[in-house]
Every structure is written in C-alpha cells, then in structure tokens.
Amino acid sequence: MPIPNGFLSRKDLTIKEERYPLEVYVCEDCWLVQLTHVIPAEIMFKNYLYIPSTSQTMLEHFKAFAVGLVDEYGLKPNDLIVDIGSNDGTLLGYFREQEMRVLGVDPASNIAQVARLKGIDTIDDFFTEELAKKIDKEYGKAKVVTATNAVAHINDLHGLCQGVRLLLDKDGMFVMEYPYLADLLDKNEFDTIYHEHLSYFAIRPLITLFKQHGMQIFDIKRTPVHGGSILVYVSKKGSRHTPKDTVREFVQLELLKKLNKKEAYDEFARRVAGIKRDLMEYLKSLKSQRKRIVGYGAAAKGNVLLNYCGVTSELLSYIVDSIPYKQGRYTPGTHIPIYPEARLAKDRPDYTLLLAWNFADEILKKQVKYRENGGQFIITIPYLRVE
C-alpha cells in the first residue's frame, strides 16, 4: 500500500511511488492488535493533511468533550492541558475558552503553524519522555494530557507512558480517544487499518500496558465518532481517581466477544474479503450500464479501500473533498483526481462512493439536493448498500 495520506501533485505522478507492507497481526499473549511493518514517523507526519476541524461533527464532539471534562472534574482556570497530536489546535481552543492554559504537541510543522496562528502554543515535535521533561520544566505539571486519535500512531507505547506519567501531577489524568477494536471488528471497519494506525486497542491490552508503568484505567466512555470510539481515562496509581464499574464491564464485553480467541480475527478477515468482492462486482455492473460513478471524501480510510479493492480511475472518475489542501491533488496509489465538493452538484453523477463513511450522516444531510435530483450514495461499511 502507498502511504494513505500521501496525496500527490500532478508532477508527482511521474515519480515512482513508494509502497509498504500493510499487515495486521494479533498477539496471542497480550492480545494487542498491531501492524508488523512500521513506516518512519517522519515520512507520514511532518507534512500532514488530515484536519478534523473541517468537519462539523468533530467540532461539536471536541467542544462537548472539553466542556464536559472541565465540568465533571472541576478543572480550574489556569490548569495546564497538554494535547498530544494536537493538529490545528481545535480541541485546545475549547479548553482555552474555559480559561485553561493550553499546549499542543504535534510533529506536523504545517499544521502546527496553523494552530499558532490561532494563538495555540504548539511544539512541532514527537511526544517523548525527553520532551515531557522539557515541558515539565518550562510549563509545570499538567492536570490533563489528552490524545484524540493519536496514541494508535505511536510506535513506542512504553515511552509514551513514561512521558505522560512524568508530566501529570499527582491527581492528573491522561484521556485517550481511539476507535474501539470491538466496534472495528463488529462493523467490518477494515479501512481503519492503515500505516498511520500502528495499534488497534481493546481495553485488556491497555490494562496490561499501564500497569507496567504504575498507572491504571479508572473510567471508559463510548463516543460515536469514527464509527465507534471510546474515551479511556488513566491516572497514576494512588491518585484520587478510583476505577469505576465501566472498566470491569468493558473487560467482560471483550471476553464475551472472544477478543482473546484467534477465531474472532479469522472471521473478520473472511467478512472483509466478502466486502471487497461485493463492491467490485457492483461497481463493474454499474459501469456496464454506463452509469457515472465518483467518490466523496479523500480520506485515508478511503485510500485503503480503493487500493485494497483495486478501484481505479476507470471505475471512479474523480473524488470530491471539502479540504482545500487535498483539492487539485491525486489519491495515493490509485491516482484519482480530487476536486471541491461543489463539482458534485454541478456534474450530478449517477452514483457516489462514500469513502468517508464515518461522516455519513453529516454528508448525506449536506447533499440532500444531489439525492433529490436522483444521485445515490454507495456505502460499504458495515456492509454494501445504496442510499
């Protein structure tokens, strides 16, 4: 597979594109699901093109998360909030509105600059134990360290834990959000598996990890973003935070779903192969009827689906996307051109393959006119359907 966010300019199309193995394995000891091939992080993250603030869904989610955390745990003005993988500072902006001190850490220099222009202090570097020491020295201890859809990108999980533990004050908390493995398997979300996401977490492997670093999970909450995610709340052992019943309930759920059995993963692989077969048969059938098909959402997960299934520009004429950074570029591997969303209403293709299915509700509402004029969306996850 090519790098999933490695969008190409026209001149890049003449250069040989790097491809890397994409293989996901499960450890039959701790049951962590992880990739076996790690692309150097500098290649993927130093010039990054995913910006969650372009989605109204994510804006509302981040605001509710920040306000809820401040209210529930009685955070006080001037408490330090550090966000790992802070992107353009959207989440931290909501904490700042509540008078918190905020600091972002993100290796993508281009996006870190966007955050700074918003007034969000941001360090454009990878979070390590060494960087945590520097932050501690300059800013002091953090009441909260957050990492939304970032921990799965980190290869050195032990280094992450050491850095977070050092940075937190005695009763501070580390809150991580990520797509939940149980949901990924249940809903056939295979396109969430790509090179940036090195790990796919259930709760039981994380309990094992944090225990090794004198930390504990004390609460877990579900959230609907990205097809089903969870917020995991972690503290130092001996802090005022005591584990809630939610932790035991999630452990029981994972045992019930047999996430500690190889068979669960074999069955997932069989279902994924079925989705590939069904999608390709359907697209080829539409093409044989001279139907015009485009894509919606030049998302990393969409690029995984396109490359895995073998969808080329012969089947998909182009893709529309709302992010200016991506418009005028081409998809990695499949080299399908990307245009602004407005092209969909003007061109009115017969079918649109929804590549950013995690924002399906928002997109379908936005494209009411296109659908009223006869346009239809093809959705692949959790199963192939047309709406």
Buried (B, 14 or more C-beta within 10 A) or exposed (E): BBBBBBBBEEEBEEEEEEEBEBEBEBEEEBBBBBBEEEBEBEEBBBBBBBBBBBBEBBBEBBBEBBBEBBEEBEBEEEBBBBBBBBBBBBBBBBBBEBEBBBBBBBBBBBBBEBBBEBEBBBBBBBBBBEBBEEBBEEBEBBBBBBBBBBBBBBBBBEBBBBBBBBBBBEEBBBBBBBBBBBBBBBBBBBBBBBBBBBBBBBBBBBBEBBEEBEBBBBBBBEBEBBBBBBBBBBBBEEBEBEBBEBBEEBBEBBEEBEBBBEEBBEEBEEEBEEBBEBBBEBBEEBBEEEEBBBBBBBBBBBBBBBBBBEBEBEBBBBBBBBBEBBBEBBBBBBBBBBBBBEBBEEBEBBBBBBBBBBBBEBBBEBBEEBEEEEBBBBBBBBEBEEE
